[in-house]
C-alpha cells in the first residue's frame, strides 16, 4: 500500500531512480548546458550510507558524488572539505544549488525537493549548473576487465 502511494506521487523517471535496486551508480549530466555534473555518483539508499554521505572521507575522487533520494536538506558534519549540493525536483529540474557549503553546517530545507546530490566543492560551477537546469541520469557500469 505505502509503496504504491509514494510511487504514484513522482514522475515515472523519478520512481525508477528510487525503486530500482539494480542501479546504484549513475552519471549525471546537465542536459540544459550539455555538460557533465558528476561522472560517478553513488545512490545512497541505506540508513548508514545516507547518514554518512561524503563525511569522514579523506580521498574523494574529483568526479564522484552521492545521490540522496527523498531528501530536502543535508548536513556537513564530519566533512573535511566544502561540498556543493544540488537539489532537484521529481522532473530532475534544479531547485537550488549550495556552492562550497563548509563543514559542520546544515543546508536550509528546499521545498519541493525530490533528491539531493552531494559533489566536491566547485563541481556545480564547473558544469555551469544553475536553478531551472534539467539534469539527466544515466546508469554507470564499471568495466571489470
Order of alpha helices (4+ residues) and beta strands (2+ residues): alpha-alpha-beta-beta-alpha-beta-beta-beta-beta-alpha-beta
